[in-house]
Each structure stands twice: as C-alpha cells, then as structure tokens.
C-alpha cells in the first residue's frame, strides 16, 4: 500500500511535466501526419493537421506551413493572410521570409486587401460573418474576396463597430473604426466631505474623486476606499454596471475620541481618588483611557489633609500623579513649659494646704486662749506651729506663683506650629 501511495505522489508531482510532454508528443504526431499529406499532395488533409499543430503548440514555422498549403490550393486570400501573419512574427529564417515576401508581392496584384485600423488598437477583426472566425488584430491588412465586404472590429469592454467597404482585386482600401468604450457611472456619498479611490482587483487605481462626485469607469467589480476626517478608513467592494449609474454610500465608523492615560500614586496606600468629583478608585490607580483635557484629581485619606489639583490629559500620553498627603496642622511647646508650670501649680496647691493648716492652728490657739485656765505650754506650742505653717505657706505660695508665671510665659514663648500642606508631582511619558 505504501508503495502505491508513493507512486501516486510521484505521479502527481510529475503531472505538469507529463502534460507538457504529452502535448509535445501530440504536436509531433500531427506535424508528421501533415508532412506526409503535403508530400503526397493532399493539401486539404495537410491543412487540418497543421491547424491541429498550431492549436497545440503555436509557432511561426507552422504559420508558414499553413500559408504554403493554401498557396498550393490557390486560395489567394488565405495565402496572403497567413504569409502576412508569418512576416509579422519574429522568425528570422531567411529563406522562408524571402518566400513569404515574394508571395505577398505577387498576390498584391490579384488580391483585394483591406487595411483595418481601430481606435483603440488591438481589436479582433471579422469579415462578413463572425462564425468564420477572427482574422487577426488591428492594425492589420486583411485579404478578402473582391466585392462588398462588412468589416467588424470587436474589443472586450467596447461596443463593436462595423463598416462596409468595396474590396477591389489588386487594390488596398483602408477603413477606420472607432470603438465606443462601455462605461458605467459610480457616485460615492459619505457622512461628510472626504475623498474616495476606486481600485481594480490588482490594486491599481482606476478612478478617484471627492465624496458626492460621479466618475465614469468600465463595468466590473472594484475595491472602493473612502477617507473622511474624523472617521476610520472605510473599504468595500462595489460593482459597476454597463450604462447604469450606481450610488454607493460610505458608512465609516467615527474615530474614537482622543484620549490619554492617568496613573495616581500616593504616600498613603488605599487613599481615595476622585476624578472630576466622582470616585474612581484607590491608590495605586491606573486609568488606561481618559478623555483629553483638564481634569480635577483629588486624593484623600482619613486623618490626613487631602490634595486636589488640575491635571491636563494629552493625547497618547500617560500622566503620573504622585501625591504626598500630610497630617493636619499641629502646635507643640517645650517640655520645660509644662515642668515649670506644673511645679508652680503644685506650689500653689501646697501653699493652700499650708494656709489651711495655719488657719486650723490659729483656731486651736484662740480656743485654748479663751479657756478658764489656759495652759501656757500648750499656747506656746500652738503659736509656734501656727507661725511655722504661716511662714511655709507664704514661701510656698510665692514660689508656686513664680513657677506658674514662668510656665505661662514659656507657654507662649516656646510655641512651635507644624503646618506642611499636601503636594503632588506630575510627570508624563508616551502611552
């Protein structure tokens, strides 16, 4: 089985060369048959074989052989035609070209000839009836039987043109035929002003114009491209019909609005970000698409002062906002203020206590003094204690008042306020 498959693959790979070899073998076979018929004088049979060769493998040599057969059959028009076609080829066989040239010169005196010229050239030429086949392509000289002849020219994409001529033996007449191109109209409209291009299947430009304009081109299928400012390129396939007007409406999609990108970071993870007053997310935040223009960006975090500012978003750029949030403003004082002030307050409190004790001792002294038989020793002790308390109270109150005064003075002199406003840096890079 594997050998069979291998053989099939080899055969398929060799198919083009096999086909070419087969055609060459056919051409050789028909040529050999034609040569035998020609040598035997069977010129009609030889013609059939030579025509078969020309269909399989066209060549200038076969054209010469066909002309020779017609010459032997005394068919002057066909002889003139094929000798002329041979001379128009690039064959450089000197003897054959001499024979053909002499035959043409000889036949000029007997054959009626029509020189056919068309605009545009390269049109197929027919004489009298199309079913007799094409004589060649313009410009060319056609040998025809004498008399009234109808010459027709046909070219793809054009309307055929015909003319009657009076062919005279031994003379050449000329006929000019103008072929009218078959056209159709195409109008392309769009949402606004713009231009369009019409291309053929190979991509070559056939026509172009402004949207709304009409162009005239040959019938067929075309690629249509339209360009409109503010819209995406538009492309479609349209077909132009002969002698008809086609209207095609371009429907391109609008280009997306120009945009940029925004990335926001801060020294507080999880800080809330608002864009133009609307919550947009939390730090860190990357917005891949944001409309071009100025936007208000605000970054806030509980316990910190929020930052807010205007950020310009530019097309195809990324703006980086790095915010630095700060605590609220605070006022601090030197610790010695509180130490001295505290000592002053403590002194005043202590002095108050001592005043109370002194007052108590004074009350006891007066009570003992008013007794019916006061004890001198007790009175002396109470008096001494009262004096001691009064002296201590006075000293303590004075020191406490001084300490409190100094503390109050330091309270104002050592005041220190911390107030650092929030800030942000803005940088840019290509998106």
C-alpha positions as CSV (number, residue, x, y, z in Angstrom):
1,X,0.0,0.0,0.0
2,X,2.8,2.4,0.9
3,X,4.5,1.7,-2.5
4,X,1.2,2.6,-4.3
5,X,0.9,5.8,-2.4
6,X,4.5,6.7,-3.1
7,X,3.9,6.1,-6.8
8,X,0.8,8.2,-6.8
9,X,2.6,11.1,-5.1
10,X,5.5,10.9,-7.6
11,X,3.0,10.9,-10.5
12,X,1.2,13.9,-9.1
13,X,4.5,15.8,-8.7
14,X,5.4,15.0,-12.3
15,X,2.0,15.8,-13.7
16,X,2.9,19.3,-15.2
17,X,5.9,17.8,-17.0
18,X,3.9,14.8,-18.1
19,X,1.2,17.0,-19.5
20,X,3.8,19.1,-21.4
21,X,5.4,16.1,-22.7
22,X,2.0,14.8,-23.9
23,X,1.2,18.0,-25.7
24,X,4.7,17.9,-27.4
25,X,4.1,14.3,-28.5
26,X,0.7,15.3,-29.9
27,X,2.2,18.2,-31.8
28,X,4.9,16.0,-33.3
29,X,2.4,13.4,-34.3
30,X,0.2,15.9,-36.1
31,X,3.2,17.5,-37.7
32,X,4.4,14.2,-39.1
33,X,1.0,13.5,-40.5
34,X,0.8,16.9,-42.1
35,X,4.2,16.4,-43.7
36,X,3.2,13.1,-45.2
37,X,0.0,14.6,-46.6
38,X,1.9,17.6,-48.0
39,X,4.5,15.4,-49.8
40,X,1.6,13.3,-51.2
41,X,-0.2,16.4,-52.5
42,X,-3.1,16.0,-50.1
43,X,-3.1,19.7,-49.1
44,X,-6.5,19.8,-47.5
45,X,-5.5,17.0,-45.2
46,X,-2.2,18.6,-44.5
47,X,-4.0,21.9,-43.6
48,X,-6.1,20.0,-41.0
49,X,-3.0,18.6,-39.4
50,X,-1.1,21.9,-39.4
51,X,-4.0,23.7,-37.8
52,X,-4.0,21.0,-35.1
53,X,-0.3,21.6,-34.5
54,X,-0.9,25.4,-34.3
55,X,-3.7,24.9,-31.7
56,X,-1.4,22.6,-29.5
57,X,1.9,24.5,-29.9
58,X,1.6,27.8,-31.8
59,X,4.7,28.7,-33.8
60,X,5.7,31.0,-36.7
61,X,7.0,27.9,-38.6
62,X,3.6,26.3,-38.6
63,X,2.1,29.6,-39.9
64,X,4.5,29.4,-42.8
65,X,3.4,25.8,-43.5
66,X,-0.3,26.7,-43.4
67,X,0.4,29.5,-45.9
68,X,2.2,27.1,-48.2
69,X,-0.8,24.7,-48.2
70,X,-3.2,27.5,-49.1
71,X,-0.8,28.6,-51.8
72,X,-0.9,25.0,-53.3
73,X,-4.7,25.1,-53.2
74,X,-4.7,28.5,-55.0
75,X,-6.7,30.2,-52.2
76,X,-5.1,33.6,-52.5
77,X,-6.9,35.4,-49.7
78,X,-5.9,32.8,-47.1
79,X,-2.4,32.5,-48.5
80,X,-2.0,36.3,-48.2
81,X,-3.4,36.3,-44.7
82,X,-1.1,33.6,-43.3
83,X,2.0,34.8,-45.1
84,X,1.4,38.3,-43.7
85,X,0.9,36.8,-40.2
86,X,4.1,34.9,-40.6
87,X,6.1,38.0,-41.7
88,X,4.7,39.8,-38.6
89,X,6.3,37.2,-36.4
90,X,9.9,37.3,-35.1
91,X,11.0,34.3,-37.1
92,X,14.4,35.1,-38.8
93,X,14.6,32.1,-41.2
94,X,16.0,33.9,-44.3
95,X,14.7,31.6,-47.0
96,X,11.2,31.4,-45.5
97,X,10.9,35.1,-45.1
98,X,12.1,35.6,-48.7
99,X,9.4,33.1,-50.0
100,X,6.7,34.8,-48.0
101,X,7.8,38.3,-49.1
102,X,7.8,37.3,-52.8
103,X,4.4,35.6,-52.4
104,X,2.9,38.8,-50.8
105,X,4.3,40.9,-53.6
106,X,2.9,38.6,-56.3
107,X,-0.5,38.4,-54.6
108,X,-0.7,42.2,-54.3
109,X,-1.7,42.3,-58.0
110,X,-4.6,39.8,-57.6
111,X,-5.9,40.0,-54.1
112,X,-8.3,42.6,-52.7
113,X,-7.0,44.0,-49.4
114,X,-8.5,46.0,-46.6
115,X,-6.3,47.8,-44.1
116,X,-8.2,47.8,-40.8
117,X,-7.3,50.5,-38.2
118,X,-9.2,50.9,-34.9
119,X,-9.2,53.3,-32.0
120,X,-8.1,51.8,-29.7
121,X,-6.0,49.2,-31.4
122,X,-5.6,45.5,-30.8
123,X,-9.3,44.8,-31.7
124,X,-10.3,41.5,-33.2
125,X,-11.2,41.7,-36.9
126,X,-14.0,39.8,-38.6
127,X,-15.1,39.8,-42.2
128,X,-18.7,39.4,-43.2
129,X,-19.7,36.8,-40.6
130,X,-18.3,36.2,-37.2
131,X,-18.7,32.5,-37.4
132,X,-15.9,32.4,-39.9
133,X,-13.5,33.3,-37.2
134,X,-11.2,36.1,-36.3
135,X,-8.8,37.3,-39.0
136,X,-6.3,38.9,-36.6
137,X,-5.9,42.1,-34.5
138,X,-5.7,45.6,-35.6
139,X,-3.9,47.3,-37.1
140,X,-3.7,44.7,-39.9
141,X,-4.2,44.1,-43.6
142,X,-6.9,41.6,-44.5
143,X,-7.1,39.8,-47.8
144,X,-10.7,39.4,-48.8
145,X,-12.7,38.3,-51.9
146,X,-13.4,41.2,-54.2
147,X,-16.8,42.9,-53.7
148,X,-18.8,44.5,-50.9
149,X,-17.5,43.3,-47.5
150,X,-18.5,44.1,-44.0
151,X,-15.6,44.6,-41.7
152,X,-16.3,44.3,-38.0
153,X,-14.0,45.1,-35.1
154,X,-14.5,43.8,-31.5
155,X,-12.6,44.5,-28.3
156,X,-13.5,43.5,-24.8
157,X,-15.0,46.4,-22.9
158,X,-16.0,48.2,-26.1
159,X,-19.0,48.1,-28.4
160,X,-18.3,46.5,-31.7
161,X,-18.1,48.7,-34.8
162,X,-18.7,47.7,-38.4
163,X,-18.3,49.3,-41.8
164,X,-18.9,48.2,-45.4
165,X,-16.1,48.5,-47.9
166,X,-15.8,47.9,-51.6
167,X,-12.9,45.5,-52.0
168,X,-11.2,45.6,-55.4
169,X,-8.8,43.0,-56.7
170,X,-5.2,44.2,-56.7
171,X,-6.0,47.2,-54.6
172,X,-5.9,48.1,-50.9
173,X,-8.5,50.2,-49.1
174,X,-8.4,51.4,-45.6
175,X,-11.1,51.5,-43.0
176,X,-11.0,53.3,-39.7
177,X,-13.3,52.1,-36.9
178,X,-13.8,53.9,-33.6
179,X,-14.8,51.6,-30.8
180,X,-17.0,53.1,-28.1
181,X,-16.0,52.1,-24.6
182,X,-18.7,50.5,-22.5
183,X,-18.9,52.5,-19.3
184,X,-20.9,52.9,-16.1
185,X,-21.3,55.7,-13.6
186,X,-20.3,55.5,-9.9
187,X,-21.1,58.0,-7.2
188,X,-19.9,57.6,-3.7
189,X,-21.5,59.5,-0.9
190,X,-20.4,59.8,2.8
191,X,-21.3,61.4,6.1
192,X,-19.3,64.5,5.4
193,X,-16.7,65.8,2.9
194,X,-13.9,63.4,2.0
195,X,-12.4,61.5,-0.9
196,X,-12.6,58.1,-2.4
197,X,-10.4,55.9,-4.5
198,X,-11.6,53.1,-6.9
199,X,-9.1,50.2,-7.4
200,X,-9.2,47.1,-9.6
201,X,-8.6,43.6,-8.5
202,X,-4.9,44.1,-8.8
203,X,-5.0,47.1,-6.5
204,X,-4.3,49.6,-9.3
205,X,-6.1,53.0,-9.0
206,X,-8.8,53.3,-11.6
207,X,-10.5,56.5,-10.5
208,X,-10.7,58.9,-7.6
209,X,-12.8,61.9,-6.6
210,X,-14.4,63.8,-3.8
211,X,-17.4,62.2,-2.0
212,X,-20.5,63.1,-3.9
213,X,-18.8,63.3,-7.3
214,X,-19.6,61.0,-10.1
215,X,-16.9,59.1,-12.1
216,X,-17.3,57.0,-15.2
217,X,-15.4,53.7,-15.4
218,X,-15.6,50.4,-17.2
219,X,-18.1,47.8,-15.8
220,X,-16.8,45.3,-13.3
221,X,-16.1,44.7,-9.7
222,X,-13.9,47.2,-7.8
223,X,-12.5,47.8,-4.4
224,X,-13.8,51.1,-3.0
225,X,-11.8,53.1,-0.3
226,X,-13.1,56.2,1.4
227,X,-11.3,58.6,3.7
228,X,-13.3,61.1,5.8
229,X,-11.7,63.3,8.5
230,X,-12.8,62.1,12.0
231,X,-13.7,58.7,10.7
232,X,-11.9,55.4,10.4
233,X,-10.8,54.3,6.9
234,X,-13.7,52.6,5.0
235,X,-13.4,49.9,2.4
236,X,-15.9,47.8,0.4
237,X,-16.4,46.0,-2.9
238,X,-18.8,47.5,-5.4
239,X,-19.9,46.5,-8.9
240,X,-20.3,49.0,-11.8
241,X,-23.0,48.0,-14.4
242,X,-22.8,49.0,-18.0
243,X,-24.7,52.1,-19.0
244,X,-26.1,52.4,-15.4
245,X,-25.4,54.7,-12.5
246,X,-24.5,53.1,-9.2
247,X,-24.7,55.0,-5.9
248,X,-22.7,53.7,-3.0
249,X,-23.0,55.2,0.5
250,X,-19.8,55.1,2.5
251,X,-20.5,54.3,6.2
252,X,-17.3,54.7,8.1
253,X,-17.2,54.5,11.8
254,X,-16.2,57.6,13.8
255,X,-12.7,57.6,15.2
256,X,-12.6,57.2,19.0
257,X,-12.2,60.4,20.9
258,X,-8.5,61.2,21.5
259,X,-7.5,60.0,24.9
260,X,-4.6,59.6,27.3
261,X,-3.9,57.6,30.4
262,X,-3.6,58.5,34.1
263,X,-1.7,56.8,36.9
264,X,-2.1,58.1,40.5
265,X,0.1,57.0,43.5
266,X,0.4,58.5,47.0
267,X,2.3,58.0,50.3
268,X,-0.9,56.5,51.7
269,X,-2.0,53.1,50.4
270,X,-5.7,52.9,50.0
271,X,-6.3,56.6,49.7
272,X,-9.5,57.5,47.8
273,X,-9.2,59.0,44.3
274,X,-11.8,61.2,42.7
275,X,-11.8,62.3,39.1
276,X,-13.9,65.4,38.4
277,X,-15.7,64.8,41.7
278,X,-16.6,61.2,41.0
279,X,-14.9,58.3,42.9
280,X,-12.5,56.5,40.6
281,X,-10.7,54.0,42.9
282,X,-8.0,53.7,45.5
283,X,-4.2,54.3,45.4
284,X,-2.5,53.0,43.4
285,X,-4.8,53.5,40.4
286,X,-4.1,53.3,36.7
287,X,-6.7,54.5,34.2
288,X,-5.8,53.4,30.7
289,X,-8.2,55.7,28.9
290,X,-9.2,59.2,29.9
291,X,-10.5,62.0,27.7
292,X,-8.1,64.7,26.6
293,X,-8.4,67.9,28.5
294,X,-8.1,69.3,32.1
295,X,-9.4,67.0,34.9
296,X,-9.7,67.7,38.6
297,X,-7.9,64.9,40.6
298,X,-8.4,64.7,44.4
299,X,-6.6,62.3,46.7
300,X,-7.9,61.9,50.3
301,X,-7.2,59.7,53.3
302,X,-8.7,59.6,56.8
303,X,-6.7,61.6,59.3
304,X,-4.7,63.4,56.5
305,X,-5.2,66.6,54.6
306,X,-6.4,65.9,51.1
307,X,-4.7,67.0,47.9
308,X,-6.6,68.4,44.9
309,X,-5.4,69.8,41.6
310,X,-5.9,70.1,37.9
311,X,-4.2,67.6,35.6
312,X,-4.0,68.0,31.8
313,X,-4.5,64.8,29.9
314,X,-2.9,64.8,26.5
315,X,-3.5,62.5,23.5
316,X,-1.4,59.3,23.6
317,X,0.4,60.3,26.8
318,X,0.3,59.0,30.3
319,X,0.3,61.5,33.2
320,X,1.7,60.3,36.5
321,X,0.4,62.0,39.7
322,X,2.4,61.2,42.8
323,X,0.6,62.8,45.8
324,X,2.1,63.4,49.2
325,X,-0.6,63.7,51.9
326,X,0.2,65.3,55.3
327,X,-1.4,65.3,58.8
328,X,-3.4,68.3,59.9
329,X,-1.6,71.4,61.3
330,X,-0.4,70.9,65.0
331,X,1.1,73.2,67.7
332,X,3.9,72.0,70.1
333,X,5.7,73.6,73.1
334,X,8.9,72.9,75.0
335,X,8.5,70.2,77.7
336,X,10.1,72.6,80.3
337,X,7.0,74.8,80.0
338,X,4.9,72.0,81.5
339,X,7.5,71.1,84.1
340,X,7.9,74.6,85.5
341,X,4.2,75.4,85.1
342,X,3.3,72.1,86.9
343,X,5.7,72.9,89.7
344,X,4.1,76.3,90.1
345,X,0.6,74.8,90.3
346,X,1.9,72.2,92.8
347,X,3.4,75.0,94.9
348,X,0.2,76.9,94.9
349,X,-1.7,73.8,95.9
350,X,0.8,73.0,98.6
351,X,0.6,76.7,99.8
352,X,-3.2,76.4,100.0
353,X,-2.9,73.3,102.1
354,X,-0.4,75.0,104.4
355,X,-2.7,78.0,104.7
356,X,-5.4,75.7,105.9
357,X,-3.2,74.1,108.4
358,X,-2.1,77.5,109.7
359,X,-5.7,78.6,110.0
360,X,-6.5,75.4,111.9
361,X,-3.6,76.1,114.3
362,X,-4.8,79.6,114.8
363,X,-8.3,78.4,115.7
364,X,-6.9,76.0,118.2
365,X,-4.7,78.7,119.7
366,X,-7.7,81.1,120.2
367,X,-9.8,78.3,121.7
368,X,-7.1,77.4,124.2
369,X,-6.6,81.1,124.9
370,X,-10.3,81.6,125.8
371,X,-10.3,78.7,128.3
372,X,-10.9,79.4,132.0
373,X,-7.4,78.3,132.9
374,X,-5.2,78.2,129.6
375,X,-2.0,76.1,129.7
376,X,1.0,78.3,128.8
377,X,2.9,75.4,127.3
378,X,0.0,74.4,125.0
379,X,-0.4,78.1,124.0
380,X,3.2,78.4,123.2
381,X,3.2,75.2,121.1
382,X,0.1,76.2,119.1
383,X,1.5,79.6,118.5
384,X,4.8,78.2,117.2
385,X,3.2,75.7,115.0
386,X,0.8,78.4,113.5
387,X,3.8,80.7,112.8
388,X,5.6,77.8,111.1
389,X,2.6,77.0,108.9
390,X,2.1,80.6,108.0
391,X,5.8,81.1,107.0
392,X,5.8,77.8,105.0
393,X,2.5,78.8,103.3
394,X,3.8,82.2,102.3
395,X,7.0,80.8,100.9
396,X,5.2,78.0,99.0
397,X,2.6,80.4,97.6
398,X,5.2,82.8,96.4
399,X,7.3,80.0,94.7
400,X,4.1,78.5,93.2
401,X,3.1,81.9,91.8
402,X,6.5,82.4,90.4
403,X,6.6,78.9,88.9
404,X,3.1,79.4,87.4
405,X,4.1,82.8,85.9
406,X,7.3,81.4,84.4
407,X,5.3,78.4,83.0
408,X,2.7,80.8,81.4
409,X,5.5,82.9,79.9
410,X,7.2,79.8,78.5
411,X,3.8,78.6,77.1
412,X,3.8,81.5,74.7
413,X,7.5,81.8,74.1
414,X,8.1,78.2,73.2
415,X,5.1,77.7,70.9
416,X,6.0,75.7,67.7
417,X,3.4,75.2,64.9
418,X,3.8,72.3,62.3
419,X,1.8,73.0,59.1
420,X,3.1,71.2,55.9
421,X,0.5,71.4,53.1
422,X,-0.2,68.3,50.9
423,X,1.6,68.3,47.5
424,X,1.9,66.3,44.3
425,X,4.3,65.9,41.4
426,X,3.1,65.4,37.8
427,X,5.2,63.7,35.2
428,X,4.5,62.5,31.6
429,X,5.5,59.8,29.2
430,X,4.3,58.4,25.9
431,X,1.5,55.9,26.4
